Amino acid sequence: MSKPLNIGMIGYGFMARAHSNAYSKVNHFFDLDYRPVLKAICARNETQAKAFADRWGYESVETDWRTLIARPDIDAIDICTPNNLHKEIAIAAAKAGKMILCEKPLARNAAEGEEMCQAIEQAGVANTVWYNYRRIPAVSLAKQLIEEGRLGRVFHYRANFLQDWTISSDLPQGGQGLWRLDADAAGSGVTGDLLAHCIDTALWLNGPIAAVTATTETFVKERLHNLTGKVEPVGIDDACAVLARFTNGSLAIFESTRYARGHKALYTFEINGEKASIAWNLHDLHRLQYFDHGDASHIRGWHNIHVSDSDHPYVGNWWVPGLQLGYEHSFVHQVADFLKAVANGKTAGPTFREAQETQKVCDAILASAKSSQWVEIK
Ligand SMILES: NC(=O)c1ccc[n+]([C@@H]2O[C@H](COP(=O)([O-])OP(=O)(O)OC[C@H]3O[C@@H](n4cnc5c(N)ncnc54)[C@H](O)[C@@H]3O)[C@@H](O)[C@H]2O)c1
């Protein structure tokens, strides 16, 4: 019989839905010592919070996250709020001895992230940051292929995260749904929101980044602010383009933008090694492209691996071979790994400390865009 692990969810937006779905499903597909219990949902708007609780099966509702954290019946706090609240909530939750599952980016900047890391390390609580793309089976398979030494020395890493939803200058900034355009709430624009995913995956697959040089642009300079009712300068980066050097000697190009007309959420990466290359994209997320120079020359070419076999990462826990998994499953996998780690007295990556590495790279990118200089990652 699995033991209950009581979840206190903060927020009822996009990620609160993705995580609640994962908590609800995980024990149906994974054998685990722990079972998440949807104990309480917290949001400032009680009516909305109650509606969310009814839909997803949360037992109770809070309207102040401090009250939620103070509750002795809550084991883990899940932070699904805009970025400006991550630090305060995480530090309070750590002080109360709660486990913490925090949405990405860890914080608005590395200074905030460092305070959060120190708080959780002092408290010794289990923690994880929802860089969920690591646990899409095709991406996990890429990690496996690299660890098996199939790529050999890596020369190039190339990644993009492209969207097109902020092109209209009529779109306001700030408030519910549009906090991502408000630098105070988000910290940065596409660098923290989109590129952070590319950086997390890159650090995981290809090791530390030594230095970056970047340029950013804010294409729409002023937008109506929903909270003040006034037209105000836009403080976020709308697009960024980055050159980077990894400590393993490989070179990288990263790009993220919300101005790539026609692209809704196109995350792609390609890695070129001495012996092989791999490529993946989010629009075809259950496939991994793999080119092996060791194949006999008359059949050498890109393999299009349908990552749906029972010996592919995570896949054996689901359906029969050949049936593909999707976006939502990455969250289920992260919960499964988190609960397994908790049962073994460990913690599932990316931890706050690992996510802080991404934060440092994002800070360096924004600093380089300001100074037009290469910036080393300390
Ligand atoms: N892992 C991913 O791929 C991914 C995808 C989207 C968002 N995110 C991250 O998840 C976090 C939330 O993003 P989202 O898309 O769910 O945003 P959202 O706007 O859909 O939801 C944010 C929620 O926070 C709530 N909130 C705001 N202030 C609050 C307060 N003081 N107390 C309680 N609740 C409060 C809002 O009411 C809302 O329900 C962000 O950090 C974002 O970067 C991660």
The ligand as an SDF file (V2000), in Angstrom:
LIG
                    3D

 44 48  0  0  0  0  0  0  0  0999 V2000
    7.5610   23.6640  -17.5530 N   0  0  0  0  0  0  0  0  0  0  0  0
    7.0150   24.3270  -18.5550 C   0  0  0  0  0  0  0  0  0  0  0  0
    7.1250   23.9480  -19.7110 O   0  0  0  0  0  0  0  0  0  0  0  0
    6.2350   25.5640  -18.2730 C   0  0  0  0  0  0  0  0  0  0  0  0
    5.1990   25.9680  -19.1510 C   0  0  0  0  0  0  0  0  0  0  0  0
    4.4570   27.1000  -18.8100 C   0  0  0  0  0  0  0  0  0  0  0  0
    4.7580   27.8130  -17.6700 C   0  0  0  0  0  0  0  0  0  0  0  0
    5.7900   27.4240  -16.8620 N   0  0  0  0  0  0  0  0  0  0  0  0
    6.0970   28.1820  -15.6260 C   0  0  0  0  0  0  0  0  0  0  0  0
    5.0370   27.9390  -14.6910 O   0  0  0  0  0  0  0  0  0  0  0  0
    4.7840   29.0940  -13.8990 C   0  0  0  0  0  0  0  0  0  0  0  0
    3.3110   29.4670  -14.0500 C   0  0  0  0  0  0  0  0  0  0  0  0
    3.0410   29.6660  -15.4320 O   0  0  0  0  0  0  0  0  0  0  0  0
    1.5860   29.3760  -16.0400 P   0  0  0  0  0  0  0  0  0  0  0  0
    1.7470   29.3040  -17.5150 O   0  0  0  0  0  0  0  0  0  0  0  0
    0.9350   28.2650  -15.3110 O   0  0  0  0  0  0  0  0  0  0  0  0
    0.9050   30.7490  -15.6770 O   0  0  0  0  0  0  0  0  0  0  0  0
   -0.6410   31.0790  -15.5560 P   0  0  0  0  0  0  0  0  0  0  0  0
   -0.7410   32.5560  -15.7540 O   0  0  0  0  0  0  0  0  0  0  0  0
   -1.4420   30.1670  -16.4100 O   0  0  0  0  0  0  0  0  0  0  0  0
   -0.9480   30.7170  -14.0310 O   0  0  0  0  0  0  0  0  0  0  0  0
   -0.3550   31.4250  -12.9620 C   0  0  0  0  0  0  0  0  0  0  0  0
   -1.2100   31.1980  -11.7470 C   0  0  0  0  0  0  0  0  0  0  0  0
   -0.6190   31.8390  -10.6130 O   0  0  0  0  0  0  0  0  0  0  0  0
   -1.6750   32.3870   -9.8480 C   0  0  0  0  0  0  0  0  0  0  0  0
   -1.1640   33.4030   -8.9210 N   0  0  0  0  0  0  0  0  0  0  0  0
   -0.6250   34.5990   -9.2160 C   0  0  0  0  0  0  0  0  0  0  0  0
   -0.3290   35.2610   -8.0720 N   0  0  0  0  0  0  0  0  0  0  0  0
   -0.6880   34.4590   -7.0550 C   0  0  0  0  0  0  0  0  0  0  0  0
   -0.6460   34.5670   -5.6160 C   0  0  0  0  0  0  0  0  0  0  0  0
   -0.1690   35.6630   -5.0250 N   0  0  0  0  0  0  0  0  0  0  0  0
   -1.0980   33.5290   -4.8640 N   0  0  0  0  0  0  0  0  0  0  0  0
   -1.5860   32.4100   -5.4540 C   0  0  0  0  0  0  0  0  0  0  0  0
   -1.6670   32.2500   -6.7960 N   0  0  0  0  0  0  0  0  0  0  0  0
   -1.2190   33.2610   -7.5800 C   0  0  0  0  0  0  0  0  0  0  0  0
   -2.6230   32.9160  -10.9020 C   0  0  0  0  0  0  0  0  0  0  0  0
   -3.9040   33.1510  -10.3790 O   0  0  0  0  0  0  0  0  0  0  0  0
   -2.6200   31.7720  -11.8890 C   0  0  0  0  0  0  0  0  0  0  0  0
   -3.5500   30.7760  -11.5040 O   0  0  0  0  0  0  0  0  0  0  0  0
    5.7490   30.1570  -14.4110 C   0  0  0  0  0  0  0  0  0  0  0  0
    6.8850   30.1840  -13.5870 O   0  0  0  0  0  0  0  0  0  0  0  0
    6.1250   29.6810  -15.8030 C   0  0  0  0  0  0  0  0  0  0  0  0
    7.3910   30.1030  -16.2290 O   0  0  0  0  0  0  0  0  0  0  0  0
    6.5140   26.3270  -17.1450 C   0  0  0  0  0  0  0  0  0  0  0  0
  1  2  1  0
  2  3  2  0
  2  4  1  0
  4  5  1  0
  4 44  2  0
  5  6  2  0
  6  7  1  0
  7  8  2  0
  8  9  1  0
  8 44  1  0
  9 10  1  0
  9 42  1  0
 10 11  1  0
 11 12  1  0
 11 40  1  0
 12 13  1  0
 13 14  1  0
 14 15  2  0
 14 16  1  0
 14 17  1  0
 17 18  1  0
 18 19  2  0
 18 20  1  0
 18 21  1  0
 21 22  1  0
 22 23  1  0
 23 24  1  0
 23 38  1  0
 24 25  1  0
 25 26  1  0
 25 36  1  0
 26 27  1  0
 26 35  1  0
 27 28  2  0
 28 29  1  0
 29 30  1  0
 29 35  2  0
 30 31  1  0
 30 32  2  0
 32 33  1  0
 33 34  2  0
 34 35  1  0
 36 37  1  0
 36 38  1  0
 38 39  1  0
 40 41  1  0
 40 42  1  0
 42 43  1  0
M  CHG  2   8   1  16  -1
M  END
$$$$
